Amino acid sequence: MSQHPLPAYFMRGGTSKALMVLKSDLPTEQEKWESIFCAAMGTPDPYGRQLDGMGGGVSSLSKVCIIAPSERKDVDIEYTFAQVAVHEQRVDYRGNCGNMSSAVGPYAVHTGLVAADTGKTTVRILNTNTNKIIESTFATENGVPVYAGSLSIPGVSGTGSPIELRFVDPGGATTDRLLPTAAVTDQLEVDGEGSFTVSYVDAANAAVFVRATEVGLNGTELPDELAQKEKVMQRLEQIRRHASVAMGIAQTLEQAAQIKMVPFVCIVSAPQDNPTLQGQNVSARDLDLVARVISNGQPHRALPLTISLCIAVAAEIKGTVVNQLTRPHTAIGRESNIRLGNPSGVLEVQAHVEQTPDQEWQAHYGAFYRTARLLFNGQVWVPSDSWPAE
């Protein structure tokens, strides 16, 4: 069987990995990308391993970033994120990936889309999925990104050079409203499951927040343990679908079942001792909140960056489920970091949120640090019958 080459970089960004490709190397029509991306990642795979492609069998390792120059004067490049399913032939463009956003700036420098400055380079990125701007600042030397450094992030072994990501005006990335229903809490009625007190917040990506105790969890379950709780996972999926309709993302529950990327489901609990995948146990005193996230139907092994930002924003909105559970000294009106306990350790995120004179909540920005690394560049090969004719 003949194959078609696609020029690509393969990069780690935060706790994710993705193929990085230029938009100009793809067919003009976006609807023709799905077969290419699925073939490149090894999707669909009923075995869930994506052995016949670049994917790694979990949502955080089955991603593609599409980069292009921008004609806008206020940004340097445009970036489209594609979440490739593992088990089924499907690509979702409904949200952004915060982790892979950390690799986009260095990629732009490597490929000559942006010229490196001396010492540090800032790349202004327009994420087309959310129509939001991200400012990425990272070290550069001799015209290329610096990857060696001392920053350690939960979920990634070793250390790297810090990349600061600042999401500008992140509210309403999915639904056009920071609070999609205008309420800080809602009662969500779920068929066959009962009523849940939830908060709908849309900052960087849309999420529905629910207390761990309300869904039958203690909040510190590790991913594999959570995945084995079939009834709980089914309950969380029903919460996600009903929340999708309530937030205006989907019109029906059937449509919500097909839109899998957003909203994310975030299970939150008050500070408590937090076990990690490394076998450590982080003390409650070193945390401000404990969170577990369902991403594309799977328990995330750390925290999606966009949802970490959404958590930090929600923590500063008085009355949300997140705000009620967050350690009081970090909640409301502070620009200090919130410390989020997750399956891989502790993640610190900063958010600046204010209430306007007319009592509307506004998120000015959210910021955090990631690391990234170029793993290889060259060509990824896909079967020729997966490459649509122009």
C-alpha positions as CSV (number, residue, x, y, z in Angstrom):
1,M,0.0,0.0,0.0
2,S,1.5,3.4,-1.0
3,Q,1.8,6.1,1.6
4,H,1.7,9.9,1.6
5,P,4.3,12.0,3.5
6,L,3.2,14.9,5.7
7,P,6.0,17.2,7.0
8,A,5.7,17.4,10.7
9,Y,7.3,18.1,14.1
10,F,6.5,15.9,17.1
11,M,6.6,17.8,20.3
12,R,5.8,17.4,24.0
13,G,3.9,20.3,25.4
14,G,3.3,20.1,29.2
15,T,1.8,16.7,29.9
16,S,0.7,16.1,26.3
17,K,2.3,15.2,23.0
18,A,1.2,16.1,19.5
19,L,2.1,16.3,15.8
20,M,2.8,19.9,14.8
21,V,2.0,20.6,11.1
22,L,1.8,23.7,8.9
23,K,-1.7,24.5,7.6
24,S,-0.2,25.1,4.2
25,D,0.8,21.4,4.0
26,L,-2.8,20.2,4.4
27,P,-5.7,20.2,2.0
28,T,-7.5,23.6,1.9
29,E,-10.8,22.3,3.2
30,Q,-10.7,21.5,6.9
31,E,-13.3,18.7,6.5
32,K,-10.7,16.8,4.6
33,W,-8.3,16.7,7.6
34,E,-10.1,14.1,9.6
35,S,-9.0,11.1,7.6
36,I,-5.4,12.3,7.6
37,F,-5.1,13.0,11.3
38,C,-6.8,9.7,12.2
39,A,-4.5,7.7,10.0
40,A,-1.4,9.6,11.3
41,M,-2.4,8.9,15.0
42,G,-3.5,5.3,14.4
43,T,-7.3,5.8,14.8
44,P,-9.7,4.1,15.0
45,D,-8.2,1.4,17.2
46,P,-10.5,-1.1,19.0
47,Y,-7.5,-2.2,21.1
48,G,-7.1,1.4,22.4
49,R,-3.3,1.5,21.8
50,Q,-2.9,3.3,18.4
51,L,0.0,1.1,17.6
52,D,-0.4,1.8,13.9
53,G,0.2,5.5,14.3
54,M,1.8,8.2,16.4
55,G,-0.9,8.2,19.2
56,G,-0.3,6.8,22.6
57,G,-3.8,5.3,23.5
58,V,-5.0,8.1,25.7
59,S,-6.4,11.5,24.8
60,S,-3.4,13.5,26.0
61,L,-1.2,11.6,23.5
62,S,-3.6,11.8,20.5
63,K,-3.4,15.4,19.3
64,V,-2.5,17.5,16.3
65,C,-1.6,21.2,16.3
66,I,-2.1,23.1,13.0
67,I,-0.1,26.3,12.7
68,A,-0.3,29.2,10.2
69,P,0.9,32.8,9.8
70,S,-1.7,35.4,10.7
71,E,-2.8,38.4,8.8
72,R,-3.9,40.1,12.1
73,K,-1.6,42.8,13.3
74,D,-2.1,41.9,17.0
75,V,-1.0,38.3,16.7
76,D,2.0,36.5,15.2
77,I,0.5,33.1,14.3
78,E,-2.7,31.2,14.3
79,Y,-3.1,27.8,15.9
80,T,-5.9,25.2,15.5
81,F,-6.1,22.3,17.9
82,A,-7.4,18.9,16.8
83,Q,-8.3,16.3,19.4
84,V,-8.1,12.9,17.7
85,A,-10.3,10.1,19.2
86,V,-8.6,6.8,20.1
87,H,-11.3,4.2,19.5
88,E,-13.4,5.8,16.8
89,Q,-12.8,7.8,13.6
90,R,-13.4,11.3,14.9
91,V,-11.6,14.6,15.3
92,D,-12.9,17.3,17.6
93,Y,-12.1,21.0,17.1
94,R,-14.4,22.4,19.8
95,G,-11.8,23.4,22.3
96,N,-8.2,24.2,22.9
97,C,-5.3,22.3,24.6
98,G,-3.4,24.4,27.1
99,N,-0.6,21.9,27.4
100,M,0.1,21.8,23.7
101,S,-0.2,25.6,23.6
102,S,3.2,25.7,25.3
103,A,4.8,24.0,22.3
104,V,3.3,26.3,19.7
105,G,5.6,29.3,20.3
106,P,8.8,27.2,20.2
107,Y,7.5,25.5,17.0
108,A,6.9,28.9,15.4
109,V,10.5,29.8,16.1
110,H,11.9,26.5,14.8
111,T,10.0,26.8,11.6
112,G,10.9,30.5,11.0
113,L,7.3,31.8,11.4
114,V,8.6,34.0,14.2
115,A,12.1,35.4,14.6
116,A,13.7,34.8,18.0
117,D,14.7,37.7,20.2
118,T,17.8,37.8,22.4
119,G,17.3,36.1,25.7
120,K,13.5,35.7,25.7
121,T,10.9,35.6,22.9
122,T,7.2,36.3,23.2
123,V,4.9,34.9,20.6
124,R,1.3,36.1,20.4
125,I,-0.9,33.2,19.4
126,L,-4.5,33.3,18.2
127,N,-6.2,30.0,19.1
128,T,-8.8,29.6,16.4
129,N,-10.8,27.0,18.3
130,T,-11.7,29.6,21.0
131,N,-10.8,32.8,19.2
132,K,-8.7,33.7,22.2
133,I,-5.1,35.1,22.4
134,I,-2.3,33.4,24.3
135,E,1.0,35.1,25.0
136,S,3.8,32.6,25.1
137,T,7.2,33.7,26.6
138,F,10.2,31.4,26.6
139,A,14.0,31.5,26.6
140,T,15.8,31.6,23.2
141,E,19.5,31.5,22.4
142,N,21.3,31.7,19.1
143,G,17.9,31.9,17.3
144,V,16.4,28.7,18.7
145,P,14.3,27.8,21.8
146,V,16.1,26.7,25.0
147,Y,14.6,23.5,26.4
148,A,17.1,22.8,29.3
149,G,16.1,24.3,32.6
150,S,15.2,23.6,36.2
151,L,11.4,23.7,36.2
152,S,9.6,20.5,37.1
153,I,5.9,20.1,36.3
154,P,3.6,17.4,37.7
155,G,3.3,14.4,35.3
156,V,6.6,14.9,33.4
157,S,9.8,13.4,34.5
158,G,12.9,15.6,34.6
159,T,13.0,19.3,34.3
160,G,12.9,21.9,31.5
161,S,13.1,25.6,30.7
162,P,9.9,27.5,31.9
163,I,7.4,28.6,29.3
164,E,5.0,31.3,30.6
165,L,1.5,31.1,29.1
166,R,-0.8,34.0,29.6
167,F,-4.4,33.5,28.4
168,V,-5.8,36.9,27.7
169,D,-9.5,37.5,28.5
170,P,-10.2,33.8,28.6
171,G,-13.9,34.0,29.5
172,G,-16.5,32.6,27.0
173,A,-14.0,30.6,25.0
174,T,-16.7,27.9,24.2
175,T,-20.0,29.6,24.9
176,D,-19.2,33.3,24.6
177,R,-20.0,33.7,28.4
178,L,-17.9,33.3,31.4
179,L,-20.9,32.0,33.3
180,P,-23.0,30.4,30.6
181,T,-26.2,30.4,32.6
182,A,-25.4,33.7,34.4
183,A,-25.6,31.8,37.7
184,V,-22.7,30.8,40.0
185,T,-24.4,27.5,40.9
186,D,-27.3,25.6,39.3
187,Q,-29.3,22.4,40.1
188,L,-28.7,20.0,37.3
189,E,-31.4,17.3,36.9
190,V,-30.0,14.2,35.3
191,D,-32.3,11.5,34.1
192,G,-32.1,8.4,36.3
193,E,-29.4,9.9,38.5
194,G,-31.1,12.7,40.4
195,S,-30.1,16.3,41.1
196,F,-26.6,17.7,41.4
197,T,-25.4,21.1,42.5
198,V,-23.0,22.3,39.8
199,S,-21.2,25.3,38.5
200,Y,-20.8,26.0,34.8
201,V,-17.7,28.1,34.0
202,D,-16.3,28.8,30.6
203,A,-12.7,30.1,30.8
204,A,-10.2,28.8,28.2
205,N,-12.5,25.8,27.8
206,A,-16.0,25.1,29.2
207,A,-16.3,22.9,32.3
208,V,-19.0,21.7,34.6
209,F,-17.9,21.5,38.3
210,V,-19.4,19.1,40.8
211,R,-18.5,18.0,44.3
212,A,-16.8,14.6,44.6
213,T,-19.2,13.6,47.4
214,E,-22.2,14.2,45.2
215,V,-21.1,11.7,42.6
216,G,-20.0,9.0,45.0
217,L,-16.3,9.7,45.2
218,N,-13.9,10.9,47.8
219,G,-12.1,13.1,45.3
220,T,-8.6,11.5,45.6
221,E,-9.1,8.5,43.3
222,L,-6.3,7.9,40.8
223,P,-7.1,7.5,37.1
224,D,-7.1,3.7,36.9
225,E,-9.2,3.4,40.0
226,L,-11.7,6.0,38.8
227,A,-11.9,4.4,35.3
228,Q,-12.9,1.0,36.9
229,K,-15.9,2.6,38.7
230,E,-18.2,2.0,35.8
231,K,-21.4,3.3,37.4
232,V,-19.6,6.5,38.5
233,M,-18.1,7.0,35.0
234,Q,-21.6,6.6,33.5
235,R,-23.0,9.1,35.9
236,L,-20.3,11.6,35.1
237,E,-20.9,11.1,31.3
238,Q,-24.6,11.8,31.9
239,I,-23.7,14.9,33.9
240,R,-21.5,16.0,31.0
241,R,-24.2,15.6,28.4
242,H,-26.9,17.3,30.4
243,A,-24.5,20.1,31.2
244,S,-23.7,20.5,27.6
245,V,-27.4,21.2,26.8
246,A,-27.7,23.5,29.8
247,M,-24.6,25.5,28.7
248,G,-25.9,25.8,25.2
249,I,-23.1,23.8,23.7
250,A,-25.5,21.1,22.4
251,Q,-29.1,21.4,21.6
252,T,-30.0,17.8,22.6
253,L,-28.6,15.0,24.7
254,E,-28.0,13.1,21.5
255,Q,-26.0,15.9,20.0
256,A,-24.1,16.3,23.4
257,A,-23.1,12.6,23.1
258,Q,-21.2,13.5,19.8
259,I,-19.5,16.6,21.1
260,K,-17.1,14.9,23.5
261,M,-14.4,17.4,24.1
262,V,-16.5,20.1,25.9
263,P,-17.6,20.5,28.5
264,F,-15.0,18.9,30.6
265,V,-16.2,17.4,33.9
266,C,-14.2,18.5,36.9
267,I,-14.7,16.7,40.2
268,V,-13.6,18.9,43.1
269,S,-13.1,18.5,46.8
270,A,-11.7,20.6,49.7
271,P,-8.0,20.3,50.6
272,Q,-7.1,16.8,51.7
273,D,-4.1,14.5,51.5
274,N,-3.7,13.8,47.8
275,P,-2.1,10.5,46.6
276,T,-0.2,10.6,43.3
277,L,0.7,8.3,40.5
278,Q,4.3,8.4,41.7
279,G,3.3,6.8,45.0
280,Q,3.6,10.1,46.9
281,N,1.0,11.6,49.2
282,V,0.8,15.4,49.1
283,S,-0.3,16.9,52.4
284,A,-3.6,18.8,52.6
285,R,-1.7,21.8,53.9
286,D,0.2,22.1,50.7
287,L,-3.0,22.3,48.6
288,D,-5.8,24.8,48.1
289,L,-8.1,22.4,46.2
290,V,-8.2,18.8,45.0
291,A,-9.4,18.1,41.4
292,R,-10.0,15.2,39.1
293,V,-11.0,15.8,35.5
294,I,-12.7,13.6,32.9
295,S,-11.2,14.4,29.4
296,N,-12.8,12.9,26.3
297,G,-14.3,10.1,28.4
298,Q,-11.1,9.2,30.3
299,P,-9.8,10.2,33.7
300,H,-6.9,12.7,33.1
301,R,-3.6,11.6,34.5
302,A,-2.8,15.2,35.6
303,L,-5.0,18.2,34.8
304,P,-5.7,19.7,31.4
305,L,-4.1,23.2,31.4
306,T,-7.2,25.0,30.1
307,I,-9.3,23.4,32.8
308,S,-6.7,24.2,35.4
309,L,-7.1,27.9,34.3
310,C,-10.9,27.5,34.4
311,I,-10.6,26.1,38.0
312,A,-8.5,29.1,39.1
313,V,-11.0,31.5,37.6
314,A,-13.9,29.6,39.2
315,A,-12.2,29.7,42.6
316,E,-12.3,33.5,42.5
317,I,-16.0,33.8,41.6
318,K,-17.8,34.0,44.9
319,G,-20.4,31.3,45.4
320,T,-19.3,28.7,42.8
321,V,-18.8,25.1,43.9
322,V,-15.1,25.6,43.4
323,N,-15.0,28.8,45.4
324,Q,-16.9,27.1,48.3
325,L,-14.3,24.3,48.5
326,T,-11.1,26.3,47.9
327,R,-8.9,27.2,50.9
328,P,-10.3,30.7,51.8
329,H,-7.1,32.7,51.7
330,T,-6.6,31.9,48.0
331,A,-10.1,32.7,46.9
332,I,-11.6,35.9,45.6
333,G,-9.7,38.9,44.2
334,R,-6.1,37.7,44.6
335,E,-3.5,37.3,41.9
336,S,-1.6,34.7,43.9
337,N,-1.4,31.2,42.7
338,I,-3.9,28.5,43.5
339,R,-2.4,25.1,44.3
340,L,-4.3,22.3,42.7
341,G,-3.9,18.7,43.9
342,N,-4.2,16.3,41.0
343,P,-3.1,12.7,40.2
344,S,0.4,13.8,39.2
345,G,1.1,16.2,42.1
346,V,0.5,19.9,42.5
347,L,-0.1,22.4,39.8
348,E,0.0,26.2,40.5
349,V,-2.2,28.5,38.4
350,Q,-2.8,32.2,38.6
351,A,-6.0,34.0,37.6
352,H,-7.1,37.6,37.8
353,V,-10.9,38.0,38.1
354,E,-13.0,41.0,39.1
355,Q,-16.6,41.8,39.5
356,T,-17.7,44.9,37.5
357,P,-19.9,47.7,38.9
358,D,-22.9,46.0,37.4
359,Q,-22.1,42.8,39.2
360,E,-20.8,40.9,36.1
361,W,-17.8,38.7,36.6
362,Q,-14.8,39.3,34.3
363,A,-11.7,37.2,33.9
364,H,-8.8,39.4,32.8
365,Y,-6.2,36.6,32.4
366,G,-5.0,33.3,33.6
367,A,-1.3,32.3,33.7
368,F,0.9,29.3,34.4
369,Y,4.2,27.8,33.5
370,R,4.9,24.7,31.4
371,T,7.8,23.1,29.8
372,A,8.1,21.7,26.3
373,R,10.5,19.8,24.1
374,L,11.1,19.1,20.4
375,L,11.2,15.3,20.0
376,F,11.7,15.0,16.2
377,N,11.0,16.6,12.9
378,G,10.7,15.1,9.5
379,Q,7.7,13.3,7.8
380,V,4.9,11.3,9.2
381,W,3.5,8.8,6.7
382,V,-0.2,8.1,6.2
383,P,-1.8,5.6,3.8
384,S,-2.5,7.3,0.5
385,D,-6.2,6.4,0.6
386,S,-6.4,8.5,3.8
387,W,-5.2,11.6,1.9
388,P,-8.2,13.1,0.1
389,A,-7.9,14.3,-3.4
390,E,-7.9,18.1,-3.9
